Amino acid sequence: MLAKKKYLARWGSGKQDEYKRWEEQRDANNNVFGAGASSVIDVDYPASNNNYFIFSYKTGKKTSSTTNSWGDSSRPVSVYARGVQNNWLASSAGLAFNGDGWGSKINLSLADIGVSCSSYVGENTTQNFGVSVSLLEGTVSFYNNTVVDVGNNTTETAYQTFSIDLKPILFFWAGASAVSGAGAGTPTPAPATP
C-alpha cells in the first residue's frame, strides 16, 4: 500500500489505472515463477547392492527430513537449492517445472547432474524416474523412486537404481589413447625419402 501511495504521489492520481495494471502483472508473474531453498538431513538405508563388473543394481530406502525452508519452489517454473546438512557434497540446485499432477527437474550437483520426471500417484505419494551422472562416484544412473510424505517435514523414498561405472571405461580409453599416441598433441614426423 505504501508503494502505491508513493507511486501516485510522484506520478499523479491519473496513473491509478496504470498502477492497477502493473499490480495485476506483478501478481500474475508471482503465480508463475518461484524460488525456494531448503536444508535437509538425508539418511540412506541400503537393502541390496548387486555388482556385475561395471554394472550395479541397488535398492533401499532413504529418509529426508527438512530442517529449514525458504521461499516457494512449487510454482509452475521455479529455481531451487537443496543443502544436505550431513553431506554437503550432495547439495544441489536446479530448475523445476511443476504442473497439475506432474513435475520435472533439471538438477546440478556433484552427486547428481541429471533430469527427472515425477507423477503424483496418491495423496502423499509421488513416482519419480530419471537419469543422472555422479561426478563423486563416476557413474551414470537410471532410477525409479517412490516418495511418500510421512508428515513432520519428512519423506521416505523407496529406490531402485541401475548404474554403470564409468571409471574403468575412462581408464581403458585413456590407456588406449596413451599407447596409440592419439591425442598427444605432437605431430608424427613423415618418413625421410632418398
C-alpha positions in Angstrom: 0.0 0.0 0.0 2.9 2.3 0.8 4.4 1.7 -2.7 1.1 2.6 -4.3 0.9 5.9 -2.3 4.5 6.8 -3.3 3.8 6.0 -6.9 0.6 8.0 -7.1 2.2 10.9 -5.2 5.1 11.0 -7.7 3.2 10.5 -10.9 -0.2 11.9 -10.0 -3.6 10.3 -9.3 -4.3 10.0 -13.1 -2.0 7.0 -13.1 -4.3 4.9 -11.0 -5.3 2.5 -13.9 -1.7 2.1 -14.9 -0.7 1.2 -11.4 -3.5 -1.3 -11.2 -2.3 -3.0 -14.5 1.2 -3.1 -13.0 -0.1 -4.8 -9.9 -2.0 -7.4 -11.9 1.1 -8.2 -14.0 3.2 -8.5 -10.8 0.6 -10.9 -9.3 0.5 -13.0 -12.5 4.3 -13.3 -12.5 4.3 -14.2 -8.8 1.9 -17.0 -9.6 4.1 -18.5 -12.4 7.7 -18.1 -11.2 9.1 -19.2 -7.8 12.3 -19.7 -6.0 13.0 -21.7 -2.9 15.7 -23.2 -0.8 15.7 -25.9 1.9 18.1 -27.5 4.3 17.7 -31.3 4.8 19.2 -34.3 6.5 19.3 -37.4 4.4 19.7 -40.9 5.9 20.2 -43.9 3.5 19.2 -47.5 4.4 20.5 -49.7 1.5 18.7 -53.0 1.2 20.8 -54.6 -1.6 23.8 -53.8 -3.8 24.5 -56.2 -6.7 27.6 -55.5 -8.7 28.4 -57.1 -12.1 31.7 -55.8 -13.4 30.8 -52.2 -14.4 27.1 -52.6 -13.7 25.3 -52.4 -10.4 21.7 -52.6 -9.2 20.8 -51.0 -5.8 17.6 -50.9 -3.8 16.9 -49.4 -0.5 15.1 -46.6 1.4 16.1 -43.1 2.1 14.6 -40.7 4.7 14.8 -36.9 4.2 14.0 -34.5 7.0 13.6 -30.8 6.1 15.0 -28.7 8.9 14.6 -25.3 7.3 12.9 -24.0 4.1 12.6 -20.6 2.5 10.6 -19.3 -0.5 8.3 -21.4 -2.7 9.7 -23.7 -5.4 6.2 -25.3 -6.1 5.3 -22.7 -8.7 5.0 -23.8 -12.4 8.5 -22.6 -13.1 10.9 -22.5 -10.2 14.5 -22.5 -9.2 15.6 -24.3 -6.1 18.5 -25.0 -3.9 18.8 -28.0 -1.5 21.5 -28.1 1.1 22.2 -31.5 2.7 23.5 -30.9 6.2 25.1 -34.3 6.7 26.8 -34.5 3.2 27.4 -31.0 1.7 28.8 -32.6 -1.4 25.3 -33.9 -2.2 23.8 -30.4 -2.0 22.2 -29.3 -5.3 20.5 -26.5 -7.2 18.3 -26.7 -10.2 15.2 -25.7 -12.3 11.8 -27.3 -11.7 8.7 -27.4 -13.9 5.6 -28.2 -11.9 2.2 -29.0 -13.3 -1.1 -30.4 -12.2 -0.2 -34.0 -11.2 3.3 -34.0 -12.7 6.7 -32.3 -12.4 10.2 -32.4 -13.9 13.6 -31.2 -12.7 17.0 -30.4 -14.0 19.4 -30.9 -11.2 23.0 -29.8 -10.8 25.3 -31.1 -8.0 28.5 -33.1 -7.7 26.4 -36.2 -6.8 23.6 -35.7 -9.3 23.7 -34.0 -12.6 20.5 -35.1 -14.3 16.9 -34.9 -15.4 14.0 -36.4 -13.6 10.2 -36.6 -14.1 7.6 -37.2 -11.5 3.9 -38.0 -11.3 1.6 -37.8 -8.3 0.0 -41.3 -7.8 -1.7 -40.7 -4.5 -2.5 -38.1 -1.9 1.0 -38.2 -0.3 2.8 -40.4 -2.9 5.0 -39.4 -5.9 6.6 -41.7 -8.5 10.0 -40.4 -9.9 12.2 -41.7 -12.7 15.2 -40.2 -14.2 18.8 -40.3 -15.3 21.8 -38.8 -13.5 25.6 -38.5 -13.7 27.5 -38.6 -10.4 30.9 -36.9 -10.5 31.6 -38.1 -7.0 31.1 -41.8 -7.9 31.9 -41.6 -11.6 28.7 -43.3 -12.6 25.7 -42.9 -14.9 22.5 -44.0 -13.1 18.9 -44.7 -14.2 16.5 -44.7 -11.3 12.9 -45.3 -10.2 11.7 -43.9 -6.8 8.5 -43.9 -4.8 8.4 -41.0 -2.5 5.9 -40.9 0.4 5.3 -37.8 2.6 5.0 -39.2 6.1 4.4 -35.8 7.8 6.6 -33.6 10.1 8.5 -32.3 7.1 9.8 -35.9 6.4 9.7 -38.0 3.3 10.6 -41.7 2.8 11.9 -42.8 -0.6 12.0 -46.4 -1.8 14.5 -46.5 -4.6 15.8 -48.8 -7.4 18.9 -47.7 -9.2 20.7 -49.2 -12.2 24.2 -47.8 -12.6 27.1 -48.0 -15.0 30.6 -47.3 -13.5 32.4 -45.0 -15.9 35.9 -45.2 -14.2 37.0 -48.5 -15.9 35.8 -47.2 -19.3 37.6 -43.9 -18.9 40.8 -45.7 -17.6 40.7 -48.1 -20.6 40.1 -45.2 -23.0 42.9 -43.1 -21.5 45.3 -46.1 -21.6 44.5 -46.9 -25.2 45.0 -43.2 -26.2 48.4 -43.1 -24.5 49.6 -46.3 -26.2 48.4 -45.2 -29.7 49.8 -41.7 -29.2 46.4 -40.3 -30.2 45.7 -37.0 -28.5 49.3 -36.5 -27.6 49.3 -33.1 -29.4 52.6 -33.7 -31.2 52.7 -34.3 -35.0 54.0 -37.6 -36.4 57.1 -37.0 -38.5 57.0 -38.1 -42.1 59.5 -40.8 -43.1 62.6 -39.4 -45.0 62.8 -40.2 -48.7 66.1 -40.6 -50.5 
